[in-house]
Amino acid sequence: MRFPNQTITGKDIAGLVADSARFDVFRLTDALLENQPARAIRILRSLKKNDIPPVVIHWALERETRMLSELAFIRSQNRNVSPADYRKFNIWQNRQAIVQSALNRYPLAHWESCLKQLSNIDRIIKGRLAGNAWLTLEKWLMSFTARSL
């Protein structure tokens, strides 16, 4: 319980509603792309408090990471990412700059490593591998934004 043995004020309720409205899996992926690990952790913890299943979070993280990996592969072939590539992945124009920024920060190997780690998180979520899904997701968020491999 967030406010045990306290009178809940309108301000308290407004803050809770604002957190719920502000934090969703898409804001989480944006925080990662914008290289804001502390914000990403805060959003993840809020999602947990709001009972968002880890499988939903995993889906969003894997989707973004797979897209980044495929775009990084294009770049590894000495090609620029084209407008057609962005369309293929349904990346709207207003998100292209943060995607490009993330691509500029890390090589293809980083994204492949992130995908491998997500595979293990998927096994944890499904109970096929021992571990705490939430803690492992937090660690993954930090490795996603790590300066080096």
N, C-alpha and C positions, 0 to 999 in steps of 0.2 A: 504494500500500500504506500502510496506516495506521501500522503499527509496524515500519518497516524496521530490520533489524539489532538488534532488541530481543527480549527474552523476553516473551512475552505472559502476563499474569497473569489470574487469575480475575476480578479487578476490571475489567481491560480488557475482557474478554468480556462481563461483566455490563453495563458501560456501553454497549457496542455494541448489545446486545440491547435494553436499555432505550430507546435512541434509536430503534431500528427499531419497537418496539412503541408508542412515544409519538408518533411523527411519521407521520401519514398525511394524505391530502388533506382529510379532514374536520377534523382539528385545524388545518390551514392555514386553512380557511375560518373556523373559529371565531376564530382569532387575528386575522383581518381584521375580523370583526364586532365583536370586543372592542377594536378600534383599537390593536393591538399590532404595529406594523410590524416591529420588530426580531425579535420572536418569529416572525413570519411568514417573514421572510428566513431565519432559522435553520432553520425547518421545511422551506422550499423547498430549501435547500442539502442538508439531510439526505435529502430525497426524491431529489435528483439523485444523491447518493452511493450510495443504495440502488437505483439504476437504475429508478426509477419513470419511465415514459415521459412526456414533456412533454404529450402529447395527453391523458393521464389527468388531469393537473393542470389543463390548460386546460378540460376538461369540467367539473370541479368548480367552478372559478372562474366559468365562464360560467353554470352552473346557478344559483349563488348570486346573481350579479350580475343575471341576468335576473329572478329572483324579487324582488330588491330594487327593480329598475326598475318592475316591475309593481305592487308595493305602493306605491311612491312615486307612481306615476300615480294610484292610488286616492286617495292623500292630496292630490294636486294638484287633485282634483275636489271638494275640501272635504268629503271623507268620511273617517271613521275606518276603520282596518283592523279588520275584524270577525273573530270566531272562525271564521266560514265561509271568510274569505279565507286565514287561516292553514291551515285544513284543506285548502283547494284546493292549496296549495303543500307540503303534508305537513310543516308546521313544528310540531314537537312543542311542548307547553306549556313545557317546560324551556328551549327555545331562543327563545321569543317575546320575552323581555326583551332579549336581545342583538340580535335583529333590529330590534326597535323602537328601540333605542338607535342603531343604525346609520342607520335611517331618519330619526331626529331630527337627526343630524349633517349630512346632506347633502340637497340638493334633487334633484329628478328629473333635472335636467341633468347632475349629477355621475354618476349611474348610467348615463345614456345615453352619456356620454363614455367611461366605463369599458368599456361594451359595444363601442363603436367600436374602442377600443384592442385589445380581445380579438379582434376580427375580424382585425386586422393580425397579431396573434400567431398566430392559426390559420394564416394564409397563410405565416408564417415557418416554423412547424412542418411544413407540407406542402411547403415548398421553393418556393413560388410568390412569395415576397418575400424579399429578402436580409436577413440578420440572424442574430443568435444568440438562439435561443429562450429559453435559460436567463437570459441577461442581460436580455432584454426582459421576461421574467416578473418578474424582480426589480424592474425599473423600474416595471412595472405595479403591483406590490404597494405600492410607495411612493405612486403616484398614487391608488390606491384609498383610502389613509388620509390623503391630503393635506388640509390644513386648508381650502384653497380651490381653486377651479378654475383 
